[in-house]
């Protein structure tokens, strides 16, 4: 079961330069966190793998579909959901705008390989 992000969480995580992402292992423990870029589109948060489908964190996130993110003073358990292809252009625009000062890093984030790894961060409801 999931719940929506609060406005404060969206603002804080969405404005953060990076999010620390820690996918869960099969036994439920968290992997070591990795800093990655995060973008906000409307009331949703998205991440992509700069290395495409070969990225270690991405493979773990896709395999186990759960983990934790931390940014802007917010730590939250999340589910990793496949993003609908209809958001690709908006996510591309969000990366271009937020990280414009890093053009050599933004370009790979807009590639087809990176686009194919777009995951939506869905806050997990407390048990």
Buried (B, 14 or more C-beta within 10 A) or exposed (E): EEEEBEEEBBBBBBEBEEBBBBBBBEEEEBBEBBBBBBBBBEEBBBBBBBBBEEBEBBBBBBEBBBBBBBBBEBEBBBBBBEBEEEBBEBBBEBBBEBBEEEEEEBEBBBEEBBBBBBBBBBBBEEE
